């Protein structure tokens, strides 16, 4: 089962599969590059953006669980947007600010470890 495998092994197998698949497609459409500088840069980019990302995601799934990991991943686009506001000097909108605050609050609720209230009901559904 994939979820019980070593995260490093999973990433290596998936990386080799996707890399070989991309190479085959590039050869078929006659777009393979022979400039080693670009090949090395592409390998480094793939290692960081695909390999490390997938490794940390699988590790987080095991340590935090699916819901908490997904909550953290849900705020990732907002973090990227904040960098674009800083680096590219994009304008910040009120809608973005409200959405960001709601996502942070939702992430907080998802990662909160325990309930602070006494449970007297038999219903297993909890909102807070």
N, CA, C and O atoms as a GROMACS GRO file, in nm:
protein
  512
    1UNK      N    1   0.084  -0.118   0.000
    1UNK     CA    2   0.000   0.000   0.000
    1UNK      C    3   0.089   0.125   0.000
    1UNK      O    4   0.188   0.132   0.072
    2UNK      N    5   0.051   0.221  -0.081
    2UNK     CA    6   0.131   0.342  -0.100
    2UNK      C    7   0.148   0.421   0.029
    2UNK      O    8   0.256   0.474   0.056
    3UNK      N    9   0.042   0.430   0.110
    3UNK     CA   10   0.048   0.512   0.231
    3UNK      C   11   0.141   0.453   0.337
    3UNK      O   12   0.183   0.525   0.428
    4UNK      N   13   0.172   0.325   0.328
    4UNK     CA   14   0.260   0.263   0.427
    4UNK      C   15   0.406   0.259   0.382
    4UNK      O   16   0.493   0.219   0.459
    5UNK      N   17   0.432   0.300   0.259
    5UNK     CA   18   0.568   0.299   0.207
    5UNK      C   19   0.653   0.412   0.263
    5UNK      O   20   0.600   0.509   0.317
    6UNK      N   21   0.782   0.397   0.250
    6UNK     CA   22   0.876   0.500   0.292
    6UNK      C   23   0.856   0.623   0.201
    6UNK      O   24   0.859   0.609   0.079
    7UNK      N   25   0.836   0.742   0.259
    7UNK     CA   26   0.813   0.861   0.175
    7UNK      C   27   0.925   0.886   0.074
    7UNK      O   28   0.898   0.929  -0.038
    8UNK      N   29   1.049   0.859   0.112
    8UNK     CA   30   1.160   0.880   0.020
    8UNK      C   31   1.150   0.785  -0.100
    8UNK      O   32   1.175   0.826  -0.214
    9UNK      N   33   1.115   0.660  -0.075
    9UNK     CA   34   1.100   0.564  -0.184
    9UNK      C   35   0.986   0.605  -0.277
    9UNK      O   36   0.998   0.596  -0.399
   10UNK      N   37   0.876   0.649  -0.219
   10UNK     CA   38   0.761   0.692  -0.299
   10UNK      C   39   0.801   0.808  -0.390
   10UNK      O   40   0.767   0.809  -0.508
   11UNK      N   41   0.873   0.905  -0.335
   11UNK     CA   42   0.914   1.023  -0.411
   11UNK      C   43   1.011   0.985  -0.523
   11UNK      O   44   1.000   1.035  -0.635
   12UNK      N   45   1.105   0.898  -0.493
   12UNK     CA   46   1.203   0.857  -0.595
   12UNK      C   47   1.133   0.785  -0.709
   12UNK      O   48   1.161   0.813  -0.826
   13UNK      N   49   1.043   0.693  -0.677
   13UNK     CA   50   0.972   0.618  -0.781
   13UNK      C   51   0.884   0.711  -0.864
   13UNK      O   52   0.884   0.704  -0.987
   14UNK      N   53   0.810   0.799  -0.798
   14UNK     CA   54   0.724   0.893  -0.872
   14UNK      C   55   0.808   0.990  -0.954
   14UNK      O   56   0.771   1.025  -1.067
   15UNK      N   57   0.920   1.035  -0.899
   15UNK     CA   58   1.006   1.128  -0.972
   15UNK      C   59   1.068   1.064  -1.095
   15UNK      O   60   1.074   1.126  -1.202
   16UNK      N   61   1.113   0.940  -1.081
   16UNK     CA   62   1.169   0.871  -1.197
   16UNK      C   63   1.062   0.848  -1.304
   16UNK      O   64   1.087   0.864  -1.423
   17UNK      N   65   0.942   0.811  -1.259
   17UNK     CA   66   0.833   0.788  -1.355
   17UNK      C   67   0.794   0.915  -1.428
   17UNK      O   68   0.778   0.914  -1.550
   18UNK      N   69   0.777   1.023  -1.354
   18UNK     CA   70   0.737   1.148  -1.420
   18UNK      C   71   0.851   1.206  -1.504
   18UNK      O   72   0.826   1.264  -1.610
   19UNK      N   73   0.974   1.191  -1.458
   19UNK     CA   74   1.088   1.240  -1.535
   19UNK      C   75   1.106   1.163  -1.665
   19UNK      O   76   1.129   1.223  -1.770
   20UNK      N   77   1.096   1.031  -1.657
   20UNK     CA   78   1.107   0.951  -1.779
   20UNK      C   79   0.990   0.977  -1.873
   20UNK      O   80   1.007   0.982  -1.995
   21UNK      N   81   0.871   0.994  -1.816
   21UNK     CA   82   0.755   1.027  -1.900
   21UNK      C   83   0.773   1.159  -1.972
   21UNK      O   84   0.741   1.170  -2.090
   22UNK      N   85   0.823   1.258  -1.901
   22UNK     CA   86   0.848   1.389  -1.963
   22UNK      C   87   0.956   1.380  -2.070
   22UNK      O   88   0.945   1.444  -2.175
   23UNK      N   89   1.059   1.301  -2.044
   23UNK     CA   90   1.166   1.283  -2.143
   23UNK      C   91   1.113   1.215  -2.270
   23UNK      O   92   1.147   1.255  -2.381
   24UNK      N   93   1.030   1.114  -2.253
   24UNK     CA   94   0.972   1.045  -2.368
   24UNK      C   95   0.886   1.140  -2.450
   24UNK      O   96   0.893   1.140  -2.573
   25UNK      N   97   0.804   1.219  -2.383
   25UNK     CA   98   0.719   1.316  -2.455
   25UNK      C   99   0.806   1.417  -2.529
   25UNK      O  100   0.778   1.451  -2.644
   26UNK      N  101   0.912   1.466  -2.463
   26UNK     CA  102   1.002   1.563  -2.529
   26UNK      C  103   1.068   1.502  -2.651
   26UNK      O  104   1.084   1.570  -2.753
   27UNK      N  105   1.107   1.377  -2.643
   27UNK     CA  106   1.169   1.311  -2.759
   27UNK      C  107   1.069   1.290  -2.871
   27UNK      O  108   1.102   1.307  -2.988
   28UNK      N  109   0.946   1.252  -2.836
   28UNK     CA  110   0.843   1.227  -2.937
   28UNK      C  111   0.809   1.355  -3.014
   28UNK      O  112   0.791   1.351  -3.136
   29UNK      N  113   0.799   1.467  -2.944
   29UNK     CA  114   0.763   1.593  -3.010
   29UNK      C  115   0.886   1.672  -3.054
   29UNK      O  116   0.876   1.788  -3.095
   30UNK      N  117   1.002   1.608  -3.045
   30UNK     CA  118   1.128   1.667  -3.090
   30UNK      C  119   1.162   1.798  -3.017
   30UNK      O  120   1.203   1.896  -3.079
   31UNK      N  121   1.143   1.798  -2.886
   31UNK     CA  122   1.174   1.916  -2.805
   31UNK      C  123   1.277   1.887  -2.697
   31UNK      O  124   1.290   1.965  -2.602
   32UNK      N  125   1.350   1.778  -2.710
   32UNK     CA  126   1.452   1.744  -2.610
   32UNK      C  127   1.568   1.843  -2.618
   32UNK      O  128   1.614   1.877  -2.728
   33UNK      N  129   1.614   1.889  -2.504
   33UNK     CA  130   1.724   1.985  -2.499
   33UNK      C  131   1.856   1.913  -2.479
   33UNK      O  132   1.865   1.817  -2.402
   34UNK      N  133   1.957   1.958  -2.548
   34UNK     CA  134   2.091   1.904  -2.529
   34UNK      C  135   2.181   2.003  -2.458
   34UNK      O  136   2.301   1.979  -2.442
   35UNK      N  137   2.126   2.114  -2.415
   35UNK     CA  138   2.202   2.214  -2.341
   35UNK      C  139   2.202   2.170  -2.194
   35UNK      O  140   2.101   2.181  -2.125
   36UNK      N  141   2.316   2.120  -2.148
   36UNK     CA  142   2.324   2.062  -2.015
   36UNK      C  143   2.293   2.161  -1.904
   36UNK      O  144   2.243   2.122  -1.798
   37UNK      N  145   2.320   2.286  -1.927
   37UNK     CA  146   2.288   2.389  -1.828
   37UNK      C  147   2.139   2.389  -1.797
   37UNK      O  148   2.099   2.393  -1.680
   38UNK      N  149   2.056   2.384  -1.901
   38UNK     CA  150   1.911   2.383  -1.882
   38UNK      C  151   1.862   2.251  -1.823
   38UNK      O  152   1.768   2.249  -1.744
   39UNK      N  153   1.926   2.143  -1.860
   39UNK     CA  154   1.889   2.012  -1.806
   39UNK      C  155   1.916   2.008  -1.656
   39UNK      O  156   1.832   1.961  -1.579
   40UNK      N  157   2.031   2.057  -1.614
   40UNK     CA  158   2.066   2.059  -1.472
   40UNK      C  159   1.972   2.152  -1.395
   40UNK      O  160   1.928   2.118  -1.285
   41UNK      N  161   1.943   2.268  -1.451
   41UNK     CA  162   1.849   2.359  -1.385
   41UNK      C  163   1.710   2.297  -1.373
   41UNK      O  164   1.644   2.313  -1.270
   42UNK      N  165   1.666   2.227  -1.476
   42UNK     CA  166   1.536   2.160  -1.472
   42UNK      C  167   1.534   2.050  -1.366
   42UNK      O  168   1.434   2.033  -1.296
   43UNK      N  169   1.644   1.976  -1.355
   43UNK     CA  170   1.652   1.872  -1.252
   43UNK      C  171   1.648   1.932  -1.112
   43UNK      O  172   1.581   1.879  -1.024
   44UNK      N  173   1.720   2.042  -1.091
   44UNK     CA  174   1.718   2.109  -0.960
   44UNK      C  175   1.579   2.163  -0.927
   44UNK      O  176   1.532   2.152  -0.814
   45UNK      N  177   1.515   2.223  -1.026
   45UNK     CA  178   1.380   2.275  -1.005
   45UNK      C  179   1.284   2.162  -0.972
   45UNK      O  180   1.201   2.176  -0.881
   46UNK      N  181   1.293   2.052  -1.043
   46UNK     CA  182   1.207   1.937  -1.015
   46UNK      C  183   1.232   1.878  -0.878
   46UNK      O  184   1.138   1.837  -0.810
   47UNK      N  185   1.358   1.873  -0.837
   47UNK     CA  186   1.393   1.821  -0.705
   47UNK      C  187   1.329   1.903  -0.595
   47UNK      O  188   1.272   1.848  -0.500
   48UNK      N  189   1.337   2.035  -0.607
   48UNK     CA  190   1.282   2.122  -0.504
   48UNK      C  191   1.130   2.129  -0.511
   48UNK      O  192   1.062   2.108  -0.411
   49UNK      N  193   1.078   2.157  -0.630
   49UNK     CA  194   0.934   2.183  -0.642
   49UNK      C  195   0.850   2.056  -0.638
   49UNK      O  196   0.737   2.059  -0.589
   50UNK      N  197   0.901   1.947  -0.687
   50UNK     CA  198   0.823   1.823  -0.691
   50UNK      C  199   0.869   1.726  -0.583
   50UNK      O  200   0.788   1.678  -0.504
   51UNK      N  201   0.998   1.698  -0.580
   51UNK     CA  202   1.051   1.598  -0.488
   51UNK      C  203   1.037   1.635  -0.342
   51UNK      O  204   0.978   1.561  -0.264
   52UNK      N  205   1.091   1.750  -0.305
   52UNK     CA  206   1.084   1.791  -0.164
   52UNK      C  207   0.941   1.818  -0.121
   52UNK      O  208   0.902   1.784  -0.010
   53UNK      N  209   0.863   1.879  -0.209
   53UNK     CA  210   0.724   1.908  -0.176
   53UNK      C  211   0.647   1.780  -0.148
   53UNK      O  212   0.575   1.772  -0.049
   54UNK      N  213   0.661   1.681  -0.234
   54UNK     CA  214   0.590   1.555  -0.216
   54UNK      C  215   0.640   1.481  -0.092
   54UNK      O  216   0.560   1.422  -0.019
   55UNK      N  217   0.770   1.483  -0.068
   55UNK     CA  218   0.826   1.418   0.050
   55UNK      C  219   0.768   1.479   0.178
   55UNK      O  220   0.724   1.407   0.268
   56UNK      N  221   0.769   1.612   0.187
   56UNK     CA  222   0.717   1.677   0.306
   56UNK      C  223   0.566   1.658   0.320
   56UNK      O  224   0.515   1.648   0.432
   57UNK      N  225   0.495   1.652   0.208
   57UNK     CA  226   0.351   1.630   0.213
   57UNK      C  227   0.320   1.491   0.267
   57UNK      O  228   0.234   1.477   0.354
   58UNK      N  229   0.388   1.389   0.218
   58UNK     CA  230   0.364   1.253   0.266
   58UNK      C  231   0.403   1.240   0.413
   58UNK      O  232   0.332   1.177   0.491
   59UNK      N  233   0.515   1.301   0.451
   59UNK     CA  234   0.557   1.298   0.591
   59UNK      C  235   0.456   1.369   0.680
   59UNK      O  236   0.426   1.322   0.790
   60UNK      N  237   0.404   1.482   0.634
   60UNK     CA  238   0.303   1.555   0.712
   60UNK      C  239   0.175   1.476   0.725
   60UNK      O  240   0.111   1.477   0.831
   61UNK      N  241   0.136   1.406   0.619
   61UNK     CA  242   0.016   1.322   0.626
   61UNK      C  243   0.029   1.220   0.738
   61UNK      O  244  -0.067   1.193   0.809
   62UNK      N  245   0.146   1.164   0.753
   62UNK     CA  246   0.168   1.063   0.856
   62UNK      C  247   0.173   1.124   0.996
   62UNK      O  248   0.119   1.066   1.090
   63UNK      N  249   0.236   1.238   1.009
   63UNK     CA  250   0.253   1.299   1.140
   63UNK      C  251   0.129   1.375   1.187
   63UNK      O  252   0.091   1.367   1.304
   64UNK      N  253   0.065   1.449   1.096
   64UNK     CA  254  -0.046   1.536   1.133
   64UNK      C  255  -0.182   1.479   1.099
   64UNK      O  256  -0.281   1.513   1.164
   65UNK      N  257  -0.188   1.394   1.000
   65UNK     CA  258  -0.316   1.344   0.951
   65UNK      C  259  -0.360   1.422   0.828
   65UNK      O  260  -0.307   1.528   0.797
   66UNK      N  261  -0.457   1.365   0.759
   66UNK     CA  262  -0.501   1.423   0.632
   66UNK      C  263  -0.566   1.560   0.649
   66UNK      O  264  -0.537   1.651   0.571
   67UNK      N  265  -0.652   1.576   0.748
   67UNK     CA  266  -0.724   1.703   0.764
   67UNK      C  267  -0.630   1.818   0.798
   67UNK      O  268  -0.640   1.926   0.740
   68UNK      N  269  -0.540   1.794   0.891
   68UNK     CA  270  -0.448   1.902   0.931
   68UNK      C  271  -0.350   1.935   0.818
   68UNK      O  272  -0.320   2.052   0.795
   69UNK      N  273  -0.301   1.834   0.750
   69UNK     CA  274  -0.210   1.859   0.638
   69UNK      C  275  -0.280   1.939   0.530
   69UNK      O  276  -0.222   2.032   0.475
   70UNK      N  277  -0.403   1.903   0.499
   70UNK     CA  278  -0.479   1.976   0.397
   70UNK      C  279  -0.505   2.119   0.440
   70UNK      O  280  -0.505   2.210   0.356
   71UNK      N  281  -0.527   2.141   0.569
   71UNK     CA  282  -0.550   2.277   0.618
   71UNK      C  283  -0.426   2.364   0.596
   71UNK      O  284  -0.437   2.479   0.555
   72UNK      N  285  -0.309   2.309   0.623
   72UNK     CA  286  -0.186   2.384   0.599
   72UNK      C  287  -0.164   2.408   0.450
   72UNK      O  288  -0.122   2.517   0.411
   73UNK      N  289  -0.192   2.309   0.368
   73UNK     CA  290  -0.174   2.325   0.224
   73UNK      C  291  -0.274   2.426   0.167
   73UNK      O  292  -0.247   2.488   0.064
   74UNK      N  293  -0.387   2.442   0.232
   74UNK     CA  294  -0.488   2.537   0.183
   74UNK      C  295  -0.441   2.681   0.195
   74UNK      O  296  -0.486   2.767   0.118
   75UNK      N  297  -0.353   2.710   0.288
   75UNK     CA  298  -0.306   2.849   0.301
   75UNK      C  299  -0.184   2.877   0.214
   75UNK      O  300  -0.142   2.992   0.204
   76UNK      N  301  -0.127   2.775   0.151
   76UNK     CA  302  -0.007   2.795   0.068
   76UNK      C  303  -0.027   2.897  -0.044
   76UNK      O  304   0.062   2.979  -0.064
   77UNK      N  305  -0.139   2.897  -0.117
   77UNK     CA  306  -0.156   3.000  -0.221
   77UNK      C  307  -0.157   3.142  -0.165
   77UNK      O  308  -0.111   3.235  -0.231
   78UNK      N  309  -0.208   3.158  -0.044
   78UNK     CA  310  -0.209   3.290   0.018
   78UNK      C  311  -0.068   3.334   0.053
   78UNK      O  312  -0.034   3.452   0.038
   79UNK      N  313   0.014   3.242   0.100
   79UNK     CA  314   0.153   3.275   0.131
   79UNK      C  315   0.227   3.315   0.003
   79UNK      O  316   0.303   3.412   0.003
   80UNK      N  317   0.205   3.242  -0.105
   80UNK     CA  318   0.264   3.279  -0.234
   80UNK      C  319   0.218   3.415  -0.281
   80UNK      O  320   0.296   3.491  -0.338
   81UNK      N  321   0.091   3.445  -0.259
   81UNK     CA  322   0.037   3.575  -0.298
   81UNK      C  323   0.101   3.688  -0.218
   81UNK      O  324   0.128   3.795  -0.271
   82UNK      N  325   0.125   3.664  -0.091
   82UNK     CA  326   0.189   3.766  -0.007
   82UNK      C  327   0.328   3.797  -0.061
   82UNK      O  328   0.369   3.913  -0.066
   83UNK      N  329   0.402   3.692  -0.102
   83UNK     CA  330   0.532   3.716  -0.164
   83UNK      C  331   0.519   3.798  -0.292
   83UNK      O  332   0.604   3.882  -0.320
   84UNK      N  333   0.413   3.774  -0.369
   84UNK     CA  334   0.394   3.852  -0.492
   84UNK      C  335   0.362   3.997  -0.460
   84UNK      O  336   0.401   4.087  -0.535
   85UNK      N  337   0.291   4.021  -0.351
   85UNK     CA  338   0.263   4.159  -0.311
   85UNK      C  339   0.393   4.230  -0.272
   85UNK      O  340   0.412   4.348  -0.304
   86UNK      N  341   0.481   4.158  -0.205
   86UNK     CA  342   0.607   4.217  -0.160
   86UNK      C  343   0.704   4.234  -0.277
   86UNK      O  344   0.760   4.342  -0.297
   87UNK      N  345   0.725   4.127  -0.354
   87UNK     CA  346   0.827   4.128  -0.459
   87UNK      C  347   0.780   4.203  -0.583
   87UNK      O  348   0.854   4.285  -0.638
   88UNK      N  349   0.658   4.175  -0.629
   88UNK     CA  350   0.608   4.233  -0.754
   88UNK      C  351   0.530   4.363  -0.733
   88UNK      O  352   0.488   4.427  -0.830
   89UNK      N  353   0.512   4.401  -0.608
   89UNK     CA  354   0.440   4.524  -0.573
   89UNK      C  355   0.296   4.524  -0.624
   89UNK      O  356   0.242   4.628  -0.662
   90UNK      N  357   0.232   4.404  -0.625
   90UNK     CA  358   0.091   4.396  -0.662
   90UNK      C  359   0.007   4.465  -0.555
   90UNK      O  360   0.049   4.476  -0.440
   91UNK      N  361  -0.111   4.511  -0.593
   91UNK     CA  362  -0.197   4.579  -0.497
   91UNK      C  363  -0.277   4.476  -0.417
   91UNK      O  364  -0.323   4.375  -0.471
   92UNK      N  365  -0.292   4.504  -0.291
   92UNK     CA  366  -0.364   4.415  -0.199
   92UNK      C  367  -0.510   4.457  -0.194
   92UNK      O  368  -0.540   4.575  -0.176
   93UNK      N  369  -0.602   4.361  -0.210
   93UNK     CA  370  -0.745   4.393  -0.208
   93UNK      C  371  -0.806   4.353  -0.074
   93UNK      O  372  -0.751   4.270  -0.003
   94UNK      N  373  -0.919   4.412  -0.042
   94UNK     CA  374  -0.990   4.380   0.081
   94UNK      C  375  -1.043   4.237   0.077
   94UNK      O  376  -1.049   4.170   0.180
   95UNK      N  377  -1.082   4.190  -0.041
   95UNK     CA  378  -1.132   4.052  -0.055
   95UNK      C  379  -1.021   3.952  -0.021
   95UNK      O  380  -1.046   3.853   0.047
   96UNK      N  381  -0.900   3.979  -0.068
   96UNK     CA  382  -0.787   3.892  -0.035
   96UNK      C  383  -0.764   3.891   0.115
   96UNK      O  384  -0.745   3.785   0.174
   97UNK      N  385  -0.767   4.006   0.178
   97UNK     CA  386  -0.745   4.015   0.322
   97UNK      C  387  -0.848   3.936   0.401
   97UNK      O  388  -0.813   3.865   0.495
   98UNK      N  389  -0.974   3.948   0.363
   98UNK     CA  390  -1.081   3.874   0.431
   98UNK      C  391  -1.063   3.724   0.410
   98UNK      O  392  -1.074   3.645   0.504
   99UNK      N  393  -1.035   3.684   0.286
   99UNK     CA  394  -1.015   3.541   0.256
   99UNK      C  395  -0.896   3.485   0.332
   99UNK      O  396  -0.901   3.373   0.383
  100UNK      N  397  -0.789   3.562   0.340
  100UNK     CA  398  -0.670   3.517   0.411
  100UNK      C  399  -0.699   3.496   0.559
  100UNK      O  400  -0.658   3.396   0.617
  101UNK      N  401  -0.769   3.590   0.620
  101UNK     CA  402  -0.804   3.578   0.762
  101UNK      C  403  -0.893   3.456   0.785
  101UNK      O  404  -0.874   3.383   0.882
  102UNK      N  405  -0.990   3.434   0.697
  102UNK     CA  406  -1.078   3.317   0.711
  102UNK      C  407  -1.000   3.186   0.696
  102UNK      O  408  -1.026   3.090   0.770
  103UNK      N  409  -0.906   3.181   0.603
  103UNK     CA  410  -0.827   3.059   0.585
  103UNK      C  411  -0.736   3.034   0.705
  103UNK      O  412  -0.719   2.919   0.747
  104UNK      N  413  -0.677   3.138   0.759
  104UNK     CA  414  -0.593   3.122   0.879
  104UNK      C  415  -0.678   3.073   0.995
  104UNK      O  416  -0.636   2.984   1.069
  105UNK      N  417  -0.797   3.128   1.012
  105UNK     CA  418  -0.887   3.085   1.119
  105UNK      C  419  -0.927   2.939   1.098
  105UNK      O  420  -0.930   2.861   1.194
  106UNK      N  421  -0.959   2.902   0.976
  106UNK     CA  422  -0.995   2.763   0.946
  106UNK      C  423  -0.879   2.668   0.973
  106UNK      O  424  -0.900   2.558   1.024
  107UNK      N  425  -0.759   2.710   0.941
  107UNK     CA  426  -0.641   2.628   0.969
  107UNK      C  427  -0.622   2.613   1.119
  107UNK      O  428  -0.589   2.504   1.167
  108UNK      N  429  -0.642   2.720   1.193
  108UNK     CA  430  -0.632   2.714   1.338
  108UNK      C  431  -0.731   2.613   1.395
  108UNK      O  432  -0.696   2.532   1.480
  109UNK      N  433  -0.855   2.617   1.347
  109UNK     CA  434  -0.956   2.523   1.395
  109UNK      C  435  -0.918   2.378   1.361
  109UNK      O  436  -0.943   2.287   1.440
  110UNK      N  437  -0.859   2.358   1.245
  110UNK     CA  438  -0.823   2.222   1.204
  110UNK      C  439  -0.706   2.166   1.283
  110UNK      O  440  -0.699   2.046   1.307
  111UNK      N  441  -0.613   2.253   1.324
  111UNK     CA  442  -0.496   2.202   1.395
  111UNK      C  443  -0.511   2.204   1.546
  111UNK      O  444  -0.427   2.150   1.618
  112UNK      N  445  -0.619   2.264   1.594
  112UNK     CA  446  -0.642   2.269   1.738
  112UNK      C  447  -0.648   2.127   1.792
  112UNK      O  448  -0.725   2.045   1.741
  113UNK      N  449  -0.569   2.096   1.891
  113UNK     CA  450  -0.553   1.959   1.939
  113UNK      C  451  -0.672   1.906   2.017
  113UNK      O  452  -0.714   1.792   1.996
  114UNK      N  453  -0.728   1.985   2.106
  114UNK     CA  454  -0.834   1.929   2.191
  114UNK      C  455  -0.950   2.026   2.202
  114UNK      O  456  -0.937   2.145   2.175
  115UNK      N  457  -1.063   1.972   2.240
  115UNK     CA  458  -1.182   2.054   2.262
  115UNK      C  459  -1.177   2.110   2.403
  115UNK      O  460  -1.136   2.041   2.496
  116UNK      N  461  -1.218   2.234   2.418
  116UNK     CA  462  -1.212   2.298   2.550
  116UNK      C  463  -1.343   2.286   2.625
  116UNK      O  464  -1.357   2.343   2.734
  117UNK      N  465  -1.440   2.213   2.571
  117UNK     CA  466  -1.568   2.199   2.638
  117UNK      C  467  -1.592   2.055   2.680
  117UNK      O  468  -1.534   1.962   2.624
  118UNK      N  469  -1.678   2.039   2.780
  118UNK     CA  470  -1.717   1.906   2.825
  118UNK      C  471  -1.820   1.851   2.729
  118UNK      O  472  -1.918   1.918   2.698
  119UNK      N  473  -1.799   1.730   2.682
  119UNK     CA  474  -1.891   1.668   2.587
  119UNK      C  475  -1.991   1.582   2.660
  119UNK      O  476  -1.956   1.478   2.716
  120UNK      N  477  -2.118   1.624   2.661
  120UNK     CA  478  -2.224   1.548   2.726
  120UNK      C  479  -2.315   1.480   2.626
  120UNK      O  480  -2.406   1.408   2.666
  121UNK      N  481  -2.293   1.501   2.500
  121UNK     CA  482  -2.381   1.444   2.398
  121UNK      C  483  -2.322   1.314   2.344
  121UNK      O  484  -2.205   1.283   2.366
  122UNK      N  485  -2.407   1.240   2.274
  122UNK     CA  486  -2.361   1.117   2.210
  122UNK      C  487  -2.328   1.141   2.063
  122UNK      O  488  -2.282   1.051   1.993
  123UNK      N  489  -2.353   1.263   2.017
  123UNK     CA  490  -2.325   1.298   1.878
  123UNK      C  491  -2.175   1.314   1.859
  123UNK      O  492  -2.110   1.386   1.935
  124UNK      N  493  -2.119   1.248   1.759
  124UNK     CA  494  -1.975   1.255   1.736
  124UNK      C  495  -1.934   1.372   1.648
  124UNK      O  496  -1.814   1.394   1.628
  125UNK      N  497  -2.029   1.447   1.594
  125UNK     CA  498  -1.997   1.560   1.507
  125UNK      C  499  -1.965   1.682   1.593
  125UNK      O  500  -2.047   1.725   1.673
  126UNK      N  501  -1.845   1.737   1.575
  126UNK     CA  502  -1.803   1.854   1.652
  126UNK      C  503  -1.768   1.967   1.557
  126UNK      O  504  -1.697   1.947   1.459
  127UNK      N  505  -1.818   2.084   1.587
  127UNK     CA  506  -1.783   2.203   1.511
  127UNK      C  507  -1.672   2.278   1.583
  127UNK      O  508  -1.577   2.322   1.518
  128UNK      N  509  -1.682   2.295   1.712
  128UNK     CA  510  -1.579   2.363   1.792
  128UNK      C  511  -1.538   2.276   1.908
  128UNK      O  512  -1.453   2.314   1.987
   0.00000   0.00000   0.00000
